[in-house]
Amino acid sequence: MKFFIDTANLAQIQEAQDLGILDGVTTNPSLIAREGIKGNVNIKQHYIDICNIVDGDVSAEVIATDFKGIIKEGEELAKLHPQIVVKVPMIKEGIKAVKYFYNKGIKTNCTLVFSASQALLAAKAGATYVSPFIGRLDDIGESGIDLVAQICHIYELHGFETQVLAASIRSQKHIIQCAAVGADVVTTPLAPILELLKHDLTDEGLAKFLEDHAKNNS
Ligand code: G3P
């Protein structure tokens, strides 16, 4: 399973990269806004800066919602760096654009996916990644992880190559649940990645080992 970090914060991306476990980055307009980056030139430079930190795919989202606009923006984004994946919203014009980009050999991430039917369409159109938002489904009393499992099952059954990229991850538990149901990728903020490291017994055990070592060598 690949680990992507879901942020536009360069320091956090670098921290995850330094851990040696990072396979890529996802961003969205809200995450870009959170970093205070404004204007097309600055935003594009920021995507390039991210690509220069990590080795893998970096999702950059289009703002346009009409076919021509999505194509224009997506082609500009794809030209920025070979690691850029064009992130396209799950709307009718978006699906047409995903197919267009597929035919051009441009990678896509179909985002804002909340149902298996939407995921099926994204795969049919040739999306490289599909992004079900699991935390936001949990927020409305549905099960995000059940949706990830259902999409994985359908893709496996029919041999779709689209990778299931579980997004809107809120906790270490979400990451483990995604791993258990066969998600190809999880994209998560830095905190849940760091939570994976933690166990009280590890901390207690290490403290005891160090204490005993100190005794032996005093
Ligand atoms: O990758 C999608 C993600 O950024 C949304 O997360 O926590 O805003 O639902 P969240």
Boltz pocket constraint, residues with backbone or C-beta under 6 A from the ligand:
constraints:
  - pocket:
      binder: B
      contacts: [[A, 6], [A, 26], [A, 28], [A, 133], [A, 135], [A, 136], [A, 167], [A, 168], [A, 169], [A, 187]]
      max_distance: 6.0
